[in-house]
């Protein structure tokens, strides 16, 4: 049996001493009364982009779902396992969140694989290819509108289009569409630039991201 990573053991002990102990009452309240976040954030798995750190969030303040390239699949009832859809359903109907943010980022490996399938090692199941196929339409549109542009610009454009596509897919969920139309839920898009630390948010009416 492999031993638990020593660096994680050290980090946990540091957390217990520096963070948990001084906030023990807060954790006890969360354990007793449950979570009541008003914001769900769907972000990428990328280790460089941590939502709680970026938004200086305390435990219990953000309901976070992370997946490759921060994608939301369209609503459908087939199949058996729907990790992203389950999290959305729980957040919207059970936690009754008020805001749902799709946050993409620069240098996304998933988006790079969508542009170039050789950019990621894949098994015969081609999980990455199938997952990133959600951006097929957006990819063709970006490639057509960014001909002769540097690869970095093309990727950044697709990263932002991916955020818009996920918001569009969110609205295919009947319960999301219903609470949004009733004014009980707001959908947002955000884009984090790792190098500069800039966060840009989507202006829905103009379809453009503006830095905060």
N, C-alpha and C positions, 0 to 999 in steps of 0.2 A: 504494500500500500504506500502510495506517495505521501509525503508529509505536506502539511499545509504550508504555502509559501511564507517564508520567514519575513519577507518585507511587508506582507499583508498583516501578519501577526503584530509586527512593530507598529504599523500604521493604526491598527485597531486599538492597541494600548494607548497610543498617543491621542486618538479620538476620545477614548473613554475618560482620559485624564483631563484633556484640554477643552473638550466640547460637551461631552455628555454630563460629566459631574457638575459643572457650573450651571447647566440647564436641566437638571434632573426634574425640577417641578414641571417644566414645559413638556418633557417626555412623558411624565406621569399623567398630565392632563390629556395628551394625545392618546395614550393607552386607554384611559378611562372613558373619554368622551368621543373618541374616533377622529377621523380627519374631515375637515370642512374647507378644502381649497376652493377658491373661486375661479382658478385658472388651470386649464389643461395645456400642456405644451408638448407637441410632437416634434422630436428632434432626431438628429442622426446619431448612430452609435459611435461615431468618431470620438476617440478618447480626448481629442483636443477641444471639443466643444461640449462643455458641461453646463446645462441650463441653470442648475442651482447656483453655480459659481457666477455665471454671467449676470444673473438677476439678484444676486446676494440673498437668496431665499433661505429661510429657516425651514426646518422639518415641518411638514404639514401645510406649507403654503403653495406648493406646486404639485399638480398631478402630472407626472412625466411619463411619456411613452417614447421609447427610442427604437429606431429601426434603421436599416441601411437606406441612406438618402432621404430620411424623413418623409416617406411616402405614405399616402392614404389610398388604399384601393377603392374602386367604386363599390357601391352597395350591391351585395348579392347574397342570396340565401343558400346557395349550393355548398357542397363540401362540408367538412366537419370542424376544421380548426381555423379560427379567425382571430388571431392575436390582436391586431390593430383595431379591428371592428369591435371586439369585445371591450377593449379599453375605452373606446369612444362611447359605446353604449352605456357602460358603467358610469363614466364621468358625466355624461349629459343627463341621463335619466335618474341615476341614483345620487350622485354628488351634486347634481344641478349646478354645474359650473356656469359662470357668466361669460367667460372668455375662453376661446380655443385658439391657440397660436401654433402655426406651422413655422418652424425655424430651420432654415437651411444655412449653409455655410460655404466658404471658399474652399477650394481644393478637395472637394468631396470625391472619395474613391469610387463610390457607387455611380455617380454621374460620369466620372471618367470611364468607367466600364460600359456605360450606356453609349458613349461616343466611340469607344474602342474596346471590343470584347477581349482583346489580348491583354488588356490592362489588369485583369484579375485572373488568378488561377481558379478554375472551376472543375467540379466533378462532372460525371456523366449526367447527373440530375440537372445540372445547369441552373441551380437555384438563383444565382445572381442574375443571369441573363433573363430568366422568367420574371423575376421581381422587377428588374429595371425596364422590362417591356412596357410598363405603365407609362414610360416617357417616350415611347416610339413616335407618337404623333408630334409631341413637343420637339423632339430631336430633329425631325425632318423640317419642321418650321424654322428652328434656330439655324440649321445648316443652310437653308435657303436664304435666310435674311442676313447671314454673316459670312458670305462667301469672301474668300481672300482675307479674312480677319485672322489675327493670331489665335492659336489654339486656346490660350488662357482666356481670351475674351469669349470664345465660343463656349467654353466650359462654364464660365461665370453666367453667361446668358441662359444656359440650360439649367443651371442650379436655381436660378430665379424663376424660370418657367416651371420647374418642378414644384416649387412652392405654390404657384398659381394653380397648377393641375391638381394638387392635393386639396386645395380649397374648393375647387370645382367638384372634385370627387366627394368631398364632405357633404356637399349640398344634394348628392344623390341619396343620402340616408334620409328616409322620410322623417324620422324623429328629430334629426338635426335641422332639416328644412323647416319643420313645424315650429320649433322653439326659436329659431332665428327670425322667422316671419312674425312671431308674437313679441319680438323684442326682448326675449329672455336670454339670448345668446348672441355674442359677437364673434365673428371669425376674423383672424388677423394673420398676416404674413410678415416674417422677419428674416433678415439675412445677416449673418455674422461673418465679418472678415477677420480671419485668424491673425493675419500679419499686423493689421492696424488696430484691431480691437473695436472697429466701427460696427455699430448695429444699425441697419437700415430697415425701415418698415414700409409695407406696401400701402400705397394709396389706391384703393379699389377703383375709384372713378377714373383715374388716369392710367392705371395698370403699371405704375412706376414705383420703384423703391427710393425712399428719401432717408438720408442718415439722420439719426437723432442728435 
